[in-house]
Amino acid sequence: MVYYVDSEPEDPINQHMTYGYRLDKDGKIKILSNTSTVAYNDFLIKMEGYKTLKNILASDGYTAEEQFFLDSEQAKIAASGICRIVTEEMDIIKNIYNRGIQDASEVFASCSNVPWGFILSSYETEVAYSEGGLNYETTIGIIQNRFHPVVDKAKQLEKDFTDLEKQIQNGIQKKLDEDRELASKFSQWESLL
């Protein structure tokens, strides 16, 4: 499991010895949670269930059907976990981008506000900021130019992993549709998870 802990700043040795950790009212270490750790920990929990089932089925050796089931489950768990992590991280990237654009837009919009005590007009204030290098391109444009490749790459990764997850699910389902006996066994084994 991966956990981020709530802690006070400490030197590496004291931090390692947990001296900086904050405790809750029950004396347990306060855990910070974020989307990455939650999704990853859910993946690890599902893999533990998979390992347990794998050990149960291993008692007599694996039949070809059991091996297909185990391979299918492992592929589904991995694809689902990766897809969830990528999707959640994509949401974080979008939020960071949108907040950056919003903040930059507010800065850019404020360029016509005359600072208190100045005798410039709004137009003169805008011109002064522009001559100083503050314009659309250096506020909003720079964020768009730097983030668009990152957002585009993240979108492509999200699409690729979502497509992979669907291909895995469709491939397994196709095999089960062709073999009702195998489908029945899958249901039995899945109930053990």
C-alpha positions as CSV (number, residue, x, y, z in Angstrom):
1,M,0.0,0.0,0.0
2,V,1.1,3.6,-0.6
3,Y,0.2,6.2,1.9
4,Y,1.1,9.9,2.3
5,V,1.3,10.9,5.9
6,D,0.6,14.2,7.6
7,S,3.8,15.3,9.2
8,E,5.9,18.1,10.6
9,P,9.1,19.1,8.7
10,E,12.0,17.0,10.1
11,D,15.4,16.0,9.1
12,P,15.5,12.8,7.1
13,I,16.6,10.6,10.0
14,N,13.9,11.9,12.4
15,Q,11.3,11.7,9.6
16,H,12.3,8.1,8.9
17,M,12.0,7.3,12.6
18,T,8.4,8.9,12.4
19,Y,9.2,11.7,14.9
20,G,7.4,14.2,12.6
21,Y,4.3,12.2,12.1
22,R,1.0,13.7,13.3
23,L,-1.3,11.5,15.1
24,D,-5.1,11.4,15.3
25,K,-7.2,11.3,18.5
26,D,-6.7,7.5,18.7
27,G,-2.9,7.8,18.4
28,K,-2.8,6.5,14.8
29,I,-0.7,8.2,12.1
30,K,-2.7,10.7,10.1
31,I,-2.9,9.6,6.5
32,L,-3.3,12.0,3.7
33,S,-5.2,10.7,0.7
34,N,-5.1,11.7,-2.9
35,T,-6.6,10.2,-6.1
36,S,-3.4,8.5,-7.1
37,T,-2.9,6.7,-3.8
38,V,-6.6,5.7,-3.6
39,A,-6.7,4.3,-7.2
40,Y,-3.3,2.5,-6.7
41,N,-4.3,1.1,-3.4
42,D,-7.6,-0.2,-4.8
43,F,-5.6,-1.9,-7.6
44,L,-3.4,-3.5,-4.9
45,I,-6.4,-4.8,-3.0
46,K,-7.9,-6.3,-6.1
47,M,-4.5,-8.0,-6.9
48,E,-4.5,-9.5,-3.4
49,G,-7.9,-11.0,-4.1
50,Y,-6.6,-12.3,-7.4
51,K,-3.5,-13.9,-5.7
52,T,-5.7,-15.6,-3.1
53,L,-7.9,-17.0,-5.8
54,K,-4.8,-18.1,-7.8
55,N,-3.6,-20.0,-4.7
56,I,-7.0,-21.7,-4.3
57,L,-7.0,-22.8,-7.9
58,A,-3.4,-23.9,-7.8
59,S,-4.0,-26.7,-5.3
60,D,-4.6,-29.2,-8.1
61,G,-2.6,-27.4,-10.8
62,Y,-4.3,-25.2,-13.4
63,T,-6.5,-26.5,-16.1
64,A,-6.4,-24.6,-19.4
65,E,-9.8,-23.0,-18.4
66,E,-8.5,-21.9,-15.0
67,Q,-5.3,-20.5,-16.6
68,F,-7.5,-18.5,-19.1
69,F,-9.6,-17.3,-16.3
70,L,-6.6,-16.2,-14.2
71,D,-5.0,-14.5,-17.2
72,S,-8.3,-12.7,-18.0
73,E,-8.8,-11.5,-14.4
74,Q,-5.2,-10.2,-14.1
75,A,-5.6,-8.4,-17.5
76,K,-8.9,-6.9,-16.4
77,I,-7.6,-5.8,-13.0
78,A,-4.4,-4.3,-14.5
79,A,-6.3,-2.5,-17.3
80,S,-9.0,-1.2,-15.1
81,G,-6.5,0.1,-12.5
82,I,-4.3,1.8,-15.1
83,C,-7.4,3.3,-16.8
84,R,-8.7,4.6,-13.5
85,I,-5.3,6.2,-12.5
86,V,-4.9,7.8,-16.0
87,T,-8.5,9.1,-16.0
88,E,-8.1,10.6,-12.5
89,E,-4.7,12.2,-13.3
90,M,-6.3,13.6,-16.5
91,D,-8.9,15.3,-14.4
92,I,-6.1,16.8,-12.2
93,I,-4.2,18.0,-15.2
94,K,-7.4,19.6,-16.6
95,N,-8.1,21.3,-13.3
96,I,-4.6,22.7,-13.0
97,Y,-4.8,24.0,-16.6
98,N,-8.2,25.6,-16.0
99,R,-7.1,27.2,-12.7
100,G,-4.0,28.5,-14.5
101,I,-6.0,30.0,-17.3
102,Q,-8.5,31.5,-14.9
103,D,-5.8,33.1,-12.8
104,A,-3.9,34.4,-15.8
105,S,-7.2,35.8,-17.2
106,E,-7.8,37.6,-14.0
107,V,-4.3,39.1,-14.1
108,F,-4.7,40.1,-17.7
109,A,-8.2,41.6,-17.1
110,S,-6.7,43.7,-14.2
111,C,-4.3,45.4,-16.6
112,S,-6.8,48.1,-17.2
113,N,-7.3,48.8,-13.5
114,V,-5.5,52.0,-12.5
115,P,-3.5,51.4,-9.3
116,W,-4.6,53.6,-6.4
117,G,-2.9,57.0,-6.4
118,F,-2.0,56.9,-10.1
119,I,-3.2,59.6,-12.5
120,L,-3.1,57.4,-15.6
121,S,-6.3,56.5,-17.6
122,S,-7.3,52.8,-18.0
123,Y,-6.0,52.9,-21.5
124,E,-2.6,54.4,-20.4
125,T,-2.4,51.7,-17.7
126,E,-2.9,49.0,-20.3
127,V,-0.3,50.5,-22.6
128,A,2.2,50.8,-19.7
129,Y,1.7,47.1,-18.8
130,S,1.9,46.1,-22.4
131,E,5.2,48.0,-22.9
132,G,6.5,46.3,-19.8
133,G,5.8,42.9,-21.4
134,L,2.5,42.0,-19.8
135,N,0.0,41.1,-22.6
136,Y,-2.3,38.2,-23.6
137,E,0.6,36.1,-24.9
138,T,2.7,36.5,-21.7
139,T,-0.2,35.7,-19.4
140,I,-2.8,33.4,-20.9
141,G,-1.0,32.5,-24.1
142,I,2.1,31.1,-22.4
143,I,0.0,28.8,-20.2
144,Q,-2.0,27.6,-23.3
145,N,1.3,27.0,-25.2
146,R,3.0,25.1,-22.4
147,F,0.0,23.0,-21.3
148,H,-1.6,22.1,-24.6
149,P,1.0,19.4,-25.4
150,V,0.7,18.0,-21.9
151,V,-3.1,18.0,-22.0
152,D,-3.1,16.5,-25.5
153,K,-0.6,13.7,-24.5
154,A,-2.7,12.9,-21.4
155,K,-5.9,12.8,-23.4
156,Q,-4.2,10.3,-25.8
157,L,-3.0,8.2,-23.0
158,E,-6.5,8.2,-21.5
159,K,-8.0,7.2,-24.8
160,D,-5.4,4.5,-25.4
161,F,-5.8,2.9,-22.0
162,T,-9.6,3.1,-22.2
163,D,-9.5,1.4,-25.6
164,L,-7.2,-1.3,-24.3
165,E,-9.5,-2.0,-21.3
166,K,-12.5,-2.3,-23.8
167,Q,-10.5,-4.6,-26.1
168,I,-9.6,-6.9,-23.1
169,Q,-13.2,-6.9,-21.9
170,N,-14.6,-7.5,-25.4
171,G,-12.1,-10.3,-26.1
172,I,-13.0,-12.1,-22.9
173,Q,-16.7,-11.6,-23.5
174,K,-16.4,-13.0,-27.0
175,K,-14.8,-16.2,-25.7
176,L,-17.5,-16.6,-23.0
177,D,-20.2,-16.0,-25.5
178,E,-18.8,-18.8,-27.6
179,D,-18.4,-21.2,-24.7
180,R,-21.3,-21.3,-22.2
181,E,-19.7,-24.0,-20.0
182,L,-16.6,-21.8,-19.6
183,A,-18.9,-18.8,-18.9
184,S,-20.5,-20.8,-16.1
185,K,-17.1,-21.7,-14.6
186,F,-16.1,-18.0,-14.8
187,S,-19.1,-17.1,-12.8
188,Q,-18.2,-19.7,-10.1
189,W,-14.6,-18.5,-9.9
190,E,-15.6,-14.8,-9.9
191,S,-17.8,-15.5,-6.9
192,L,-14.6,-16.6,-5.0
193,L,-13.0,-13.2,-5.5
